[in-house]
Amino acid sequence: MNVQVRRRIPASPERVFAVLSDGWSYPLWVVGVTHMRAVDQGYPAVGTRLHHSVGTWPFHPHGRFRQPLTGHAAE
């Protein structure tokens, strides 16, 4: 099954990239992320990480997102 979702964003590509490259704003645009613990210096460079929490108290599993060489990957 192949599913495509498209959404037109009324902003320039530069503005979109500026928002996405601000690691501290990750919880604002990723569903389920509740808290940022740290953002590696140099994010979104390849190999840098976002350290975040998901869920509600008292269950706050910690996660990491590493900026991969290609595509997207979550740990």
C-alpha positions as CSV (number, residue, x, y, z in Angstrom):
1,M,0.0,0.0,0.0
2,N,1.3,3.4,-1.0
3,V,0.0,6.4,0.9
4,Q,0.8,10.0,0.0
5,V,0.0,13.0,2.2
6,R,0.5,16.5,0.9
7,R,0.1,19.8,2.6
8,R,0.8,23.3,1.2
9,I,2.5,25.5,3.8
10,P,2.2,29.2,3.3
11,A,5.8,29.9,4.0
12,S,9.1,30.0,2.1
13,P,11.3,27.0,2.2
14,E,13.9,29.0,4.1
15,R,11.3,29.8,6.9
16,V,10.2,26.1,7.1
17,F,13.9,25.0,7.4
18,A,14.5,27.6,10.1
19,V,11.7,26.2,12.2
20,L,12.7,22.5,11.6
21,S,16.3,23.3,12.3
22,D,15.5,24.7,15.7
23,G,15.8,21.6,17.8
24,W,14.1,23.2,20.8
25,S,10.9,23.6,18.9
26,Y,10.7,19.8,18.2
27,P,7.8,19.3,20.6
28,L,5.7,21.9,18.8
29,W,5.7,19.9,15.5
30,V,6.1,16.2,16.5
31,V,3.1,14.6,18.1
32,G,3.8,12.9,21.4
33,V,7.0,14.7,22.3
34,T,6.4,16.5,25.6
35,H,9.8,17.8,26.7
36,M,13.2,18.6,25.3
37,R,16.1,17.6,27.5
38,A,19.0,18.7,25.2
39,V,19.9,19.6,21.7
40,D,23.3,18.8,20.4
41,Q,25.4,21.8,19.3
42,G,25.3,22.1,15.5
43,Y,21.9,20.5,15.1
44,P,20.7,19.7,12.3
45,A,24.2,18.7,11.1
46,V,24.6,15.0,10.3
47,G,25.1,12.9,13.4
48,T,23.7,15.5,15.9
49,R,20.9,14.5,18.3
50,L,17.8,15.8,19.9
51,H,17.2,14.4,23.4
52,H,13.5,14.4,24.2
53,S,10.8,12.8,26.4
54,V,7.4,11.5,25.3
55,G,4.2,10.7,27.1
56,T,2.6,12.0,30.3
57,W,3.8,12.0,33.9
58,P,4.8,9.7,35.6
59,F,5.6,7.8,32.4
60,H,8.2,9.8,30.5
61,P,10.3,7.5,28.4
62,H,13.4,9.2,27.0
63,G,14.2,9.1,23.3
64,R,16.8,10.4,21.0
65,F,16.6,11.4,17.3
66,R,19.9,11.3,15.4
67,Q,20.2,13.3,12.2
68,P,21.2,10.5,9.8
69,L,23.4,10.6,6.7
70,T,20.3,10.1,4.5
71,G,16.6,9.9,5.2
72,H,15.3,9.9,8.8
73,A,15.9,7.6,11.7
74,A,14.7,7.5,15.3
75,E,16.3,5.7,18.2
